Amino acid sequence: MQHIAFIRRRHANHPWGAALSLLWLAALGGSALAFADAPPASGAWDYLRPQFYADREIGIGDAAFLNLEVPASTPDPAATPLTVRFGDRTIGQLKQLRVIIDNNPSPVVSTFEFAAGVRVAEIDLRVRIDRLTSVRAIAETTDGRLEMRSGWVDASGGCSAAPAAAAGGTIGDIRFRNTPDGKALQVGIRHPNNSGFQIDPLSGNPIPPHYVTHIRFSADGRTLVDVDAGISLSENPTIRIASDTALPEPVTVEVIDSKDAHFSASWRGPTTGGETISDAASPTASR
């Protein structure tokens, strides 16, 4: 049972470690036992690769297909910028993008599922990075091709960093910022995205995990992009999506968190190129 022992060792000394270990195992689809005879590895990729991709070939040499930009060293490990860019012949052919941070307690940052024909040229995120690690972006196109890019980032403590002092706002507030041409849209979600590894600086007590689990972008009743997320996204998660053509409008964003709260808002077009706040000052929420 070496694989399970590997996961437990990573969380054993943290107050919320047991719960997150179970969460991590659940994310693997309950198949961790398949790796019982595998030796421990320095990062999660040795386990996640066969889980998600079996023995399929993953290309790593075609820079015209996919590029990943991450800083070699980050001044803010709790909000490290990450950019994925797609080549011209990839745009419109994407099926899935998965972002993995090998040495994070929860390595799978997010999985993007794209509707057929959606023309995504770039995705920007801010992520937590816990320690020196390889960061990976693996893209799959509709013809089944897989390509991966990776980069090393030196960081410390991103998943356990204390929450920032919130500057007002209500949990679930959704804000939009677009480019004047309407080809790029940044979505900011007011949410603590607590990792379960943080300590309240005032009380000294552990902060329970509470994080965004799912984000959906849709237009005219059609889903454009589905995003499965987790604790490796930064506090107040931000996702920027850019296209090579004007985005459809309106775009509706729906968010679900780990307490089953639901939030939604709509962006109605690039009228000024400035900031647009979600329609409801108090987001639609249900528990």
PyMOL commands that set and color helices and strands:
alter all, ss='L'
color gray80, all
select helices_A, chain A and resi 2-11+17-27+32-35+45-53
alter helices_A, ss='H'
color red, helices_A
select strands_A, chain A and resi 66-69+80-86+94-101+108-114+122-127+133-141+146-153+174-178+184-189+212-219+222-228+238-242+251-257+262-267+275-277
alter strands_A, ss='S'
color yellow, strands_A
deselect
rebuild
show_as cartoon
